[in-house]
Amino acid sequence: MRYCLLIPIVIGLLLINSPTSNAQSDTFTSNYIAVFGAAKDVVSRDAEGRLNMIYSISGLFSEEEVAELKRLFSAYDIFETFSITPTDIPGTFVVVEKTKVGVSVSAHRKLFVISGIDYVEIDGKRMKSENFTIEGFEQQ
């Protein structure tokens, strides 16, 4: 009887870890880095409470990676507008975004984690994306 209760759990774990699982396609395995410059220049809130951010993401080397990142950003549904455009540096893209009203930095942290952005760098100081907070900008 106890084994019967474990069967659905085991099947679920096998499906999550299978190469064709949709659960895995919602996250990246690459080590992308979001790089922010001087905080006051790249992160602000407007009068309506929308968060405006400008930063670069490095480590994107294929069109498929860029397309998947754009898909995840769009599906996460926190932006009024966003763009991801290439720079002159191979593998580096500039992100310009304006969130919907009231979206917090913690929502970005979650998006970074599911998107495979493992690190955030603010004015040359690197941190794991799980630790990304607005305090990182306030300390600058």
C-alpha positions in Angstrom: 0.0 0.0 0.0 2.8 2.4 0.9 4.4 1.8 -2.5 1.2 2.7 -4.3 1.4 6.2 -2.8 5.0 6.7 -4.0 4.3 5.7 -7.6 2.8 9.1 -8.6 5.7 11.0 -6.9 8.3 8.8 -8.7 6.5 9.3 -12.1 6.3 13.1 -11.5 10.1 13.2 -10.7 10.9 11.2 -13.8 8.8 13.5 -16.0 10.4 16.6 -14.5 13.8 15.3 -15.1 13.2 13.8 -18.6 15.0 15.6 -21.5 11.7 16.3 -23.2 9.9 17.7 -20.2 8.1 21.0 -20.6 9.1 21.9 -17.0 12.7 22.0 -18.0 12.1 24.1 -21.0 10.9 26.9 -18.7 14.4 27.4 -17.3 17.9 27.9 -18.8 21.0 26.0 -17.7 23.4 28.6 -18.9 25.2 31.1 -16.7 24.0 34.4 -17.9 25.0 37.6 -16.1 22.8 40.7 -15.8 25.2 43.7 -15.5 24.0 47.1 -14.1 26.1 50.2 -14.2 25.7 53.2 -11.9 22.4 52.6 -10.0 20.9 56.0 -10.3 21.3 55.9 -14.0 19.8 52.5 -14.7 17.1 51.9 -12.1 14.3 54.2 -11.2 10.6 54.4 -10.5 8.3 56.8 -12.3 5.4 58.8 -10.8 3.0 55.9 -11.4 5.2 53.3 -9.6 6.6 51.6 -12.7 10.1 50.3 -12.4 12.4 51.3 -15.2 15.6 49.4 -15.7 18.5 49.4 -18.2 21.1 46.6 -18.0 23.0 44.2 -20.2 22.9 40.4 -20.2 26.0 38.6 -21.2 26.4 35.0 -22.2 23.8 34.8 -24.9 25.4 33.3 -28.0 22.7 31.8 -30.2 19.5 33.2 -31.7 17.6 30.4 -29.9 18.9 31.6 -26.5 17.8 35.1 -27.2 14.4 34.0 -28.5 13.9 31.8 -25.4 14.8 34.7 -23.1 12.4 37.0 -24.9 9.7 34.4 -24.6 10.3 34.0 -20.9 10.3 37.7 -20.3 7.1 38.1 -22.2 5.4 35.1 -20.5 6.3 36.4 -17.1 3.9 39.3 -17.7 5.4 42.0 -15.5 6.4 44.5 -18.3 4.5 47.2 -20.1 7.4 47.3 -22.5 10.8 45.6 -22.8 13.4 45.2 -25.5 16.5 42.9 -25.8 18.9 44.2 -28.4 22.4 43.2 -29.4 25.5 45.2 -28.7 28.8 45.4 -30.5 30.1 42.9 -28.0 29.4 39.3 -29.0 27.1 37.5 -26.6 26.0 40.7 -24.9 22.5 42.3 -25.2 21.1 45.5 -23.7 17.7 45.2 -21.9 15.5 48.2 -21.5 12.3 47.6 -19.6 9.4 49.4 -18.0 7.3 47.2 -15.6 3.6 47.4 -15.0 2.6 49.5 -12.0 3.7 48.2 -8.6 6.1 45.4 -9.8 8.9 44.8 -7.3 12.5 44.0 -7.7 11.7 40.6 -6.1 9.7 39.8 -9.3 12.8 40.5 -11.3 14.8 38.3 -9.0 12.4 35.4 -9.7 12.5 36.1 -13.5 16.3 36.2 -13.5 16.4 32.8 -11.7 14.0 31.1 -14.0 15.7 32.7 -17.1 19.1 31.3 -16.2 20.5 34.6 -15.2 22.6 33.2 -12.4 24.5 36.4 -11.4 23.7 40.1 -11.1 26.5 42.6 -11.2 25.9 46.2 -9.8 28.8 48.6 -10.4 31.3 45.8 -10.6 30.0 43.9 -7.5 28.7 40.4 -8.4 26.0 38.6 -6.5 23.9 35.5 -7.0 20.6 36.5 -8.7 18.7 34.9 -5.7 20.2 37.7 -3.6 19.2 40.5 -6.0 17.4 43.3 -4.1 16.9 47.0 -4.3 19.3 47.4 -1.4 22.1 46.4 -3.8 21.4 49.7 -5.6 20.9 51.7 -2.4 24.4 50.7 -1.2 26.1 52.4 -4.2 
